[in-house]
Amino acid sequence: MGVTIYTKDGCPHCQAAKEHFSRQNIDYTEINISEDKGKIDELVKVAGVRKVPVIVEGDKVTVGFNGGG
């Protein structure tokens, strides 16, 4: 099961999510919607929102990041 994190530039919650997964030694794929605007439609399809971070772990989709707690 892979982890995908949708992010955007300058988002502190996105940065915290990436740091959390790195500390846990969990590999993740980052999709930065600031760098690839074409992924915004994909984000909306996956999560139903235009907010980041969105964390996708298998079938589980989490909008936002609360510090890994």
PLY file of the C-alpha trace (Angstrom):
ply
format ascii 1.0
element vertex 69
property float x
property float y
property float z
element edge 68
property int vertex1
property int vertex2
end_header
0.00 0.00 0.00
1.55 3.27 -1.10
1.08 6.71 0.38
0.43 9.76 -1.77
0.42 13.28 -0.38
-1.10 16.13 -2.37
0.66 19.36 -1.42
1.20 22.95 -2.52
4.08 25.37 -2.09
4.19 27.25 1.21
1.76 24.95 3.06
2.97 24.33 6.63
0.56 21.42 7.13
1.85 19.80 3.95
5.43 20.15 5.20
4.47 18.67 8.57
2.81 15.69 6.88
5.88 15.01 4.75
8.16 15.27 7.79
5.89 12.89 9.75
6.04 10.19 7.09
9.80 10.67 6.67
10.35 10.27 10.44
8.28 7.08 10.35
10.42 5.81 7.44
7.31 5.57 5.29
7.91 6.19 1.61
5.43 8.51 -0.03
4.78 10.07 -3.39
4.29 13.82 -3.38
2.00 15.49 -5.89
2.56 19.24 -5.71
-0.42 21.03 -7.26
1.55 24.30 -7.33
3.99 22.72 -9.76
1.44 20.65 -11.70
-1.87 22.51 -11.96
-3.24 19.63 -14.03
-3.35 17.53 -10.86
-5.98 19.79 -9.23
-8.78 17.93 -11.04
-7.29 14.64 -9.84
-7.20 15.98 -6.28
-10.89 16.94 -6.45
-11.78 13.53 -7.88
-9.86 11.70 -5.13
-10.84 13.85 -2.14
-13.82 15.94 -3.20
-12.04 19.12 -2.10
-9.52 21.65 -3.35
-7.61 21.75 -0.05
-4.24 20.32 0.84
-2.71 18.33 2.26
-4.63 15.29 1.16
-3.11 12.00 2.21
-4.08 8.83 0.35
-3.16 5.52 1.97
-4.69 2.68 -0.04
-8.46 3.23 0.11
-8.20 5.74 2.97
-8.31 9.44 2.05
-7.51 12.02 4.75
-8.00 15.75 4.19
-5.65 17.80 6.33
-2.94 16.81 8.76
-3.13 17.10 12.54
0.44 16.27 13.42
0.23 12.52 13.07
-1.80 12.05 16.21
0 1
1 2
2 3
3 4
4 5
5 6
6 7
7 8
8 9
9 10
10 11
11 12
12 13
13 14
14 15
15 16
16 17
17 18
18 19
19 20
20 21
21 22
22 23
23 24
24 25
25 26
26 27
27 28
28 29
29 30
30 31
31 32
32 33
33 34
34 35
35 36
36 37
37 38
38 39
39 40
40 41
41 42
42 43
43 44
44 45
45 46
46 47
47 48
48 49
49 50
50 51
51 52
52 53
53 54
54 55
55 56
56 57
57 58
58 59
59 60
60 61
61 62
62 63
63 64
64 65
65 66
66 67
67 68
